[in-house]
Amino acid sequence: MIFRDDRGSIYNVANTSIIFSRAGSMRSNHLHKEGWHWLQVVSGAMRYIERTAQGEEWEDHYVYPGQIVFTGPGLPHRTEFPEDTVLISFQSEHDHDADTVALEW
């Protein structure tokens, strides 16, 4: 399945997604009730922002080609893309849409 909008595109194959994000775009802004995922940057760069497990502080990381970040269940997170970026998402077998809670930041 392919999803496209003005941020870029997402190609889904089984529990893996190849995501292209245009410079200046933002994704995620959600948490997963039970699911999890690994995000690996292939090219470009990603700013990854996640609330800590205690829910009191925000962690902010820049992720570059070859680097991977893990998102566990229940952790609010957002991704921003300072440049055109390709990443791979390896996710649990949960129904992503049913398992995702959208957040406003």
Secondary structure, DSSP 4 states (H G I P E B T S, - for coil): -EEEETTEEEEEETTEEEEEE-TT-EEEEEEESS--EEEEEEES-EEEEEE-TTSS-EEEEEE-TT-EEEE-TT--EEEE-SS-EEEEEEE-SS-HHHHEEE---
